[in-house]
Every structure is written in C-alpha cells, then in structure tokens.
Amino acid sequence: MNGFKTPIAELTDLYSEKDDISLPDIEQHVLWRNAYFQHFSSRAAWQQYRAVIDDPQLKHWCEKESGNAQSLIDCRGWKVFKDAIERVYRYLMSEGVALERATVTLPVILSIEQHAKEEFARGEASLCIYIRIDFNTGAQMCLQSKERMAVEIECGAMHIVSGYQRHRLAGKGVVMAFQIDLPSISRPDVLNTTYESQDSLNDEWIFYAAVAQPIHHPLVSFECIKEKIDWLEHRAYKRYRRLECPVIKKYLLENANPQFATQAEKDVVRGYGNQTNTVESNRFHLKEHILVLTELQCSALVQFIDDNISSAVIDSVDDFPEYQVDVSFELLSQLVGKETCQTILDLPNVLDNSLSHKLSSQLGYSLFLRLYSEETRPLIPFHHDICAYTCVIALNDQSDFSGGYFVMLNGDNLERAAWKQGEALLHSGNLVHGVSKMNAGKRYSLVMFTNYLD
C-alpha cells in the first residue's frame, strides 16, 4: 500500500517532547548498578607496586586539597591495569554492551588517608573503576555514595561504579582508578558539560539524561527528563492500584465482603481519594434508592449502549478503556423524555438542599453511559471523582451479573451500595469508591458528574 507518510505526532493533540524518548530500567542498567570483583589483585603484586610507589627518588605524588594524594606515575604497563581492562571488557560484553568508540582514561594511583575527606562527586565518564592494590588488612576502606549505602573495599578487590552516582573513597588504602566512557549507549557530554544546576540535580536525573533513547538525539532537557520520570512513576502507581495493591486484590479482584475490612485496610482505601478538599465536609456524602427511570427507559438506554459502545477512549483513573458513551441533554431527552432528563439534572438538590434554583443554573453537567463486563471493562480501582456531585443510575439489577459491586468508603465503613434497576445512587465527588471485578454478565449504568461553573 502506497501513500504519503505523516508523523504520528502531527495527527494527535496528545504529543509532547517526552514522547520522543524512552528511559531504561534504571536498577538493571549496566551504567547504574555497581559491580564487585573479589581477589582481583594479589599480595605478591602489591609488593611489586609498593616498591615503585615507595621509591624516594621519584617525585610523583600530588597532594590534593582534601589531604589525599594522587600519583602522576605512568602505570599503564602494570599488570593489574591490563587485567582490569580485560576483565571490564569481558564484563561489558557479557552485558550486551556495544563497545564501539568506548574510551578509557589513563589510570592513576590514589593514596587515601584515614582522616582525609573527599567531596562527593560524580565521575567524568560513564563508569568509574577502583582497584584496591594494597594489602594492609588492618586498614578499612569503603566506597561511600551520596544516595546509597557505603560498601567496603577489600584488599585486592575491584569495584565498577556508576559515574552518575555521587560517591567518594574513605578510610585508608591505595587504589588504582580509571574511567570508561561508552558513547554507544550514553551521552558523554552529560558529565563533560558543566550545568549551572547540576549539583542540585539528583543522580537519577543525570543518568536518565545520559541514556535516554534514541541515543543519537541531542541531549534532552532536564525538564523533559522530569516530565518523563513523573509519567513513568504515575503509570507504575496506576498499575499497582489496579493489580498489585493487596486491598484492591482482596475487595475488588477477589470480591471479598468489605464489611469485614480492617481499619488498616480502610485507611488504604481512604488514601486513594480525597474526602476533605473536594467539597465541604458538612455536605451529605450519600443517598441511595432514589427511583428515577422506568424499566422501559432503562431498556432504551441499554440498547443505546450496546449499539454505540467502544474501547477507543482511555480512562484517566487506570489507563484502561472506558467503555462509555457520552450523551448530551438533547440525546438523553430523546431516549428517556424531557421531564425525566430534568429530574436527573435536579438530583444534586437531593444531596444538598442548599442548592437554590438560582444556584442550580450555575452548575455544569457531564453525562455518560457505561458498560462493565469481563470482556470490556471488568473493574475500576478505588478513586474519587473530580466533581462536586456524582449520580449513578443502575440500568439493570445486581442479579443480572456476577461481581461488579459498587464498593465505597461510607464514613468509616467499607460497604457495597445497593444496585437496583432504575434507582439512583447519589454521592459527593469526594466519596472513595470502586467497582469490583465482573465475573459474568453485563452491568449497565448512567452516570452524571456535576460541577460548579467558574
């Protein structure tokens, strides 16, 4: 099939800069997790290196402001360095890392003093390699991280550390150090470029900026990185709410009886909503058993749902298809009659009798028809609605399906609401509620959100 190709971003209003990049799994990434190799260098090798280091004829030490010392000696020919390069090379190969254009900085010898304190700092390359070559077993040495636990560096051990994690060496010992850049999977300019606010950015942001895919794109802005991280965290939160949270598993997925919920479980449910800020606390939260629709009117709405339902729109509560159909006042009037439509619009007065006729005219309405079933939308996690008042009208009876309970936190009670054809359930928007998993049949409803107009 031939035709003009158009960027998908030009065909949707959803596009933002963050959609051009993907971020890797940070904890499993070879440039983030640290590697540790015991018994890498030997006691005999230390005797050889020590003879060079202690040679009084060589002036090769440069004392740093911290009190530690760094050698200017050329140790590229030392066996420990050659062994380290081969070991790191094999390690990166085993991790599937492309080594094209990978570079190594010249190794240096660091003499770490017991009471000296280096500043926490990121590396100048993707990976920092430290090999403790001394065998002073009576002296302790560790690798301290700004955001992680300290790790002891044993005599003869090699550590590969992420250059994106601020760290320092502490204690007493002699270390060979070098660094590796991997431009095939990261952007070296992240660490090689000075950002005015880099010290204030956490290590994860720096890491994500360096490894965001595609790697051939120029360095993305930290604002874009933050937007992407926030999106990923929100996605993980929604997935947890739908499938992994123990309370949701118990009362929504497994349809356990909510009247036996513990206080701790009810507190978890309460945490998924907002029962203080959406509406004033003195407003009544709940009214049930309000007959609004006849059996004939319900049947007409059910038929309309079956004819028009689709999975095209995604629900903001859990990112799964809504399976709902928006309806206007005019369309609802055609389906149930103008008088019944007005009765539905007036339902917020039942919850809040302070709503005068004048104030009612300042309300905005959103109406939609919804379908729950095993094959469509099987459940919805606990949440509160973003509105002042909600009206849910059952279009069929609870006996017509299995599961699909309206589970709500009514005050301090977790309970199931009544579900009878034609009856309305009214609640203020801050009522925390969800619909438990459908096991069989179909559950139909008409929903109205009501808000105050600005």
C-alpha positions in Angstrom: 0.0 0.0 0.0 1.5 3.3 -1.1 0.8 6.7 0.3 2.3 9.8 2.0 3.9 9.1 5.4 2.9 11.6 8.1 4.5 11.8 11.6 2.0 10.4 14.1 2.7 13.4 16.4 1.1 15.7 13.8 -2.1 13.7 13.9 -2.8 13.9 17.6 -3.2 16.5 20.3 -1.5 14.2 22.8 2.1 14.8 21.7 4.7 16.3 24.0 8.5 16.3 23.9 8.7 13.4 26.4 7.1 11.1 23.9 10.3 11.2 21.7 12.4 9.4 24.3 12.3 6.2 26.4 14.0 5.7 29.6 15.6 2.3 30.6 15.1 0.3 33.7 17.5 2.1 36.0 18.2 -0.6 38.6 19.1 -3.2 35.9 21.1 -0.9 33.7 24.8 -1.7 33.3 25.7 2.0 33.7 23.8 2.3 37.0 24.2 -0.9 39.1 27.6 -1.4 40.6 29.7 -4.5 40.1 32.2 -6.1 42.6 35.0 -8.5 41.9 36.9 -10.1 44.8 40.5 -11.3 44.8 41.3 -9.4 41.7 44.8 -8.4 42.6 47.3 -10.4 44.7 49.5 -9.8 47.7 52.6 -10.6 45.6 51.6 -8.0 43.0 51.3 -5.4 45.8 54.9 -6.0 46.8 56.0 -5.1 43.2 53.8 -2.0 43.0 54.8 -0.9 46.5 58.4 -0.8 45.5 57.7 1.7 42.8 55.3 3.7 44.9 57.7 4.0 47.8 60.7 4.9 45.7 62.1 8.1 47.3 63.9 9.0 44.1 60.6 9.5 42.2 58.6 12.7 42.8 55.2 11.5 41.6 52.8 12.5 44.3 50.4 15.4 44.0 48.7 16.3 47.3 45.0 17.2 46.9 43.2 19.8 49.0 41.4 17.0 50.9 44.7 15.7 52.2 44.7 12.6 49.9 47.4 12.1 47.3 47.3 11.3 43.6 50.2 9.8 41.8 51.4 11.1 38.4 53.2 7.9 37.7 52.6 6.2 34.4 51.0 2.8 35.4 49.5 1.8 32.1 52.0 -1.0 31.9 51.2 -2.5 35.3 49.7 -6.0 35.1 46.8 -5.0 37.3 45.7 -2.4 34.8 45.9 -4.8 31.9 44.0 -7.4 33.8 41.4 -4.8 34.7 40.8 -3.7 31.1 40.3 -7.3 30.0 38.0 -8.1 32.9 35.9 -5.0 32.3 35.8 -5.7 28.6 34.5 -9.2 29.2 32.0 -7.9 31.8 30.6 -5.3 29.3 30.5 -7.9 26.5 28.5 -10.3 28.8 26.0 -7.5 29.5 25.5 -7.0 25.7 27.1 -3.5 25.7 28.2 -2.2 22.3 31.8 -1.2 22.8 32.1 1.0 19.7 34.1 4.1 20.4 34.4 3.2 24.1 37.4 5.1 25.6 39.5 4.7 28.8 41.1 7.4 30.8 44.7 6.9 31.9 44.9 5.1 35.3 46.1 6.9 38.4 47.2 5.7 41.8 45.3 7.3 44.7 46.6 7.2 48.3 43.6 7.6 50.6 44.4 8.8 54.1 42.3 7.8 57.1 41.2 11.3 58.1 41.0 12.9 54.7 37.6 13.7 53.3 37.0 13.9 49.6 33.8 15.7 48.4 31.0 13.6 47.0 31.3 13.8 43.2 30.2 12.2 40.0 32.7 10.7 37.6 33.9 12.3 34.5 32.8 9.2 32.5 30.1 6.6 32.5 31.9 4.1 34.7 34.5 4.6 37.4 36.8 1.6 38.2 38.6 1.3 41.5 41.0 -1.5 42.4 42.4 -1.6 45.9 46.0 -2.8 45.3 47.4 -2.5 48.9 47.2 -5.4 51.3 47.1 -3.5 54.6 44.4 -5.8 56.0 44.4 -3.8 59.3 43.1 -0.7 57.5 39.5 -0.3 56.4 38.4 1.4 53.2 35.0 2.0 51.8 33.2 3.5 48.8 30.6 6.0 50.1 27.6 7.0 47.9 25.7 10.3 48.3 22.4 8.4 47.8 23.2 4.8 48.6 24.8 2.7 51.4 28.5 2.6 51.8 30.4 -0.5 50.5 33.6 -1.8 51.9 36.5 -2.2 49.5 38.5 -5.2 50.5 42.2 -5.6 49.7 42.7 -6.8 46.1 39.1 -6.2 45.1 37.8 -4.3 42.1 34.7 -2.1 42.0 32.9 -0.8 38.9 30.8 2.2 40.0 28.3 4.3 38.0 29.8 7.6 37.1 26.4 9.2 37.5 26.2 8.4 41.3 28.0 10.9 43.5 30.5 9.0 45.6 33.9 9.2 47.3 36.5 6.9 48.8 37.0 7.0 52.6 39.3 5.2 55.0 42.9 4.2 54.4 44.4 2.4 51.4 46.0 2.6 48.0 43.8 2.4 44.9 44.3 2.3 41.1 41.5 4.3 39.4 40.4 4.8 35.8 37.2 5.6 34.0 35.4 4.4 30.8 33.0 6.2 28.5 30.5 4.2 26.5 29.2 6.6 23.8 27.3 3.8 22.1 24.8 3.7 25.0 25.2 7.0 26.7 25.9 10.7 26.0 29.4 11.6 27.4 28.5 15.3 27.2 26.2 15.0 30.2 29.1 14.5 32.5 31.6 16.5 30.5 29.4 19.6 30.2 29.1 22.0 33.2 25.4 22.7 34.1 24.8 25.5 36.5 22.3 23.5 38.5 24.0 20.0 38.1 24.9 19.7 41.8 21.3 20.3 42.8 20.0 17.6 40.4 19.7 14.1 41.8 21.8 11.3 40.3 18.9 9.6 38.6 18.2 12.7 36.5 21.8 12.9 35.3 21.7 9.2 34.5 18.5 9.4 32.6 19.7 12.4 30.6 22.7 10.4 29.5 21.0 7.2 28.5 17.6 8.4 27.2 16.8 6.6 23.9 17.3 7.2 21.0 20.9 7.8 21.9 21.6 9.7 18.6 19.2 12.5 19.7 20.9 15.6 21.2 20.9 16.0 24.9 17.3 16.3 26.1 16.4 19.0 28.6 16.1 18.1 32.3 12.6 19.5 32.2 11.7 16.8 29.6 13.5 14.1 31.7 11.5 15.2 34.8 8.2 15.1 32.8 9.0 11.5 31.5 10.0 10.3 35.0 6.8 11.7 36.5 4.8 10.0 33.8 6.6 6.6 34.4 6.0 6.9 38.2 2.4 7.7 37.7 2.0 4.8 35.3 3.6 2.4 37.8 1.2 3.8 40.5 -1.8 3.2 38.4 -0.7 -0.4 37.6 -0.1 -1.0 41.3 -3.6 0.3 42.1 -5.2 -2.0 39.5 -3.5 -5.3 40.1 -0.9 -5.3 42.9 -2.3 -3.5 45.9 -3.3 -6.2 48.5 -6.5 -4.3 49.5 -7.6 -3.9 45.9 -6.8 -7.6 45.2 -8.9 -8.6 48.1 -12.0 -6.5 47.8 -12.1 -5.6 44.0 -10.3 -8.5 42.3 -11.5 -11.3 44.6 -14.8 -9.8 45.6 -14.3 -10.3 49.4 -17.0 -9.0 51.6 -16.0 -5.4 52.5 -17.9 -5.3 55.8 -15.0 -7.4 57.4 -12.3 -4.9 56.3 -9.8 -4.0 59.0 -9.1 -0.4 59.9 -5.7 -0.6 58.2 -7.4 -1.8 55.0 -9.9 1.0 55.2 -7.1 3.5 55.6 -5.5 2.2 52.5 -8.8 2.7 50.6 -9.1 6.3 52.0 -5.6 7.0 50.7 -6.8 6.6 47.2 -9.2 9.5 47.4 -9.7 12.9 48.9 -12.5 13.2 51.5 -11.7 16.7 52.7 -10.9 19.1 49.9 -13.3 18.3 47.0 -16.4 19.5 48.8 -17.2 20.9 52.2 -17.2 18.3 54.9 -20.7 19.3 56.1 -22.3 18.1 52.9 -24.0 14.8 53.0 -22.0 12.1 51.2 -24.5 9.6 50.1 -28.1 9.0 49.1 -29.5 5.6 47.8 -32.7 4.1 46.5 -33.9 7.1 44.5 -36.2 5.7 41.8 -35.6 7.7 38.6 -36.1 5.5 35.5 -38.7 3.1 34.4 -37.9 -0.4 33.1 -38.7 0.8 29.6 -36.4 3.8 29.9 -33.6 1.6 31.2 -34.1 -0.8 28.3 -33.8 2.0 25.8 -30.5 3.2 27.4 -29.1 -0.4 27.5 -29.9 -0.8 23.8 -28.2 2.5 23.0 -25.1 1.4 24.9 -25.0 -2.0 23.1 -25.2 -0.2 19.7 -22.6 2.6 20.5 -20.1 1.3 23.0 -16.4 1.2 22.0 -12.9 0.9 23.6 -11.5 3.9 21.8 -11.2 6.2 24.9 -8.8 5.6 27.8 -9.9 6.2 31.4 -7.7 8.5 33.3 -8.3 6.5 36.5 -6.3 3.4 35.4 -5.4 3.9 31.7 -7.7 1.1 30.6 -10.6 1.6 28.0 -13.6 3.5 29.4 -16.3 1.6 27.6 -18.6 4.5 27.9 -20.7 6.7 25.6 -21.0 10.4 26.3 -24.6 11.8 25.9 -25.9 15.3 25.6 -29.1 16.7 27.3 -30.8 16.6 23.9 -29.9 13.0 23.3 -30.9 11.9 26.8 -34.2 13.7 26.4 -34.9 11.7 23.2 -34.1 8.4 25.0 -35.9 8.9 28.3 -38.1 12.0 27.8 -37.5 15.7 28.6 -39.2 15.5 32.0 -37.1 12.6 33.2 -34.0 14.3 31.9 -34.8 17.4 34.0 -35.4 15.2 37.1 -31.9 13.7 36.6 -30.4 17.2 36.3 -32.1 18.2 39.6 -30.7 15.3 41.6 -27.9 17.3 43.2 -30.6 19.1 45.2 -31.3 15.8 47.0 -27.8 15.7 48.3 -27.5 19.4 49.0 -30.8 21.2 49.6 -29.0 24.5 49.9 -28.8 24.4 46.1 -31.4 27.0 45.2 -32.9 27.2 41.7 -30.6 30.1 41.0 -27.5 28.3 42.2 -28.5 25.2 40.1 -28.2 27.3 37.0 -24.6 27.7 37.8 -23.9 24.0 37.7 -22.2 22.2 34.8 -23.1 18.7 33.9 -21.4 15.7 32.2 -23.4 12.7 31.3 -22.3 9.3 30.0 -23.5 5.7 29.7 -21.1 2.9 30.9 -20.7 -0.8 30.5 -18.8 -3.3 32.7 -18.2 -6.9 31.8 -15.5 -9.5 31.8 -14.8 -8.8 28.1 -14.9 -5.0 28.3 -14.1 -3.1 31.5 -14.1 -5.7 34.3 -13.4 -3.3 37.2 -12.3 0.2 38.2 -9.9 0.8 41.2 -10.7 2.9 44.2 -10.8 6.6 43.4 -12.8 9.8 44.0 -14.4 11.7 41.2 -13.2 15.1 40.1 -16.5 16.8 40.6 -18.8 18.2 43.3 -21.6 15.7 42.9 -22.0 12.3 41.2 -25.1 10.5 40.2 -25.0 6.8 39.2 -28.3 5.2 37.9 -28.4 1.4 37.6 -29.9 0.3 34.3 -30.2 -3.4 35.3 -30.3 -5.3 38.6 -27.4 -6.8 40.6 -28.9 -10.3 39.9 -28.2 -9.8 36.1 -24.5 -10.2 36.6 -21.9 -11.7 39.0 -19.4 -9.4 40.8 -19.4 -5.8 39.7 -20.2 -4.4 43.1 -20.1 -0.7 43.8 -17.7 -0.7 46.8 -17.5 2.5 48.7 -16.0 4.0 51.9 -19.1 5.4 53.5 -17.8 7.4 56.5 -15.6 4.8 58.2 -17.4 1.8 56.7 -16.3 -0.1 53.6 -19.5 -1.4 52.1 -21.4 -2.4 48.9 -24.0 0.0 47.6 -27.4 -1.2 46.5 -27.8 -1.8 42.8 -31.4 -2.0 41.5 -32.7 -1.1 38.1 -33.9 2.5 37.7 -32.6 3.6 41.1 -30.0 6.4 41.6 -27.1 6.4 43.9 -26.0 10.0 44.7 -22.7 10.9 46.4 -20.5 13.9 46.7 -17.4 13.7 44.5 -15.1 13.0 47.4 -16.6 9.6 48.2 -13.9 7.0 47.6 -15.3 4.1 45.6 -14.6 1.4 43.0 -16.3 -1.3 41.1 -15.2 -4.9 41.8 -14.3 -7.4 39.2 -17.1 -8.7 36.9 -17.3 -12.5 36.8 -20.2 -12.9 34.5 -22.9 -10.9 32.7 -23.1 -7.2 31.9 -23.5 -4.2 34.2 -25.1 -1.0 32.7 -25.3 2.5 34.2 -26.0 6.1 33.5 -23.5 8.5 35.2 -23.7 12.2 35.8 -20.9 14.4 37.1 -21.9 17.9 38.4 -19.6 20.8 39.0 -19.8 24.5 39.9 -19.2 26.7 36.9 -16.5 29.4 37.3 
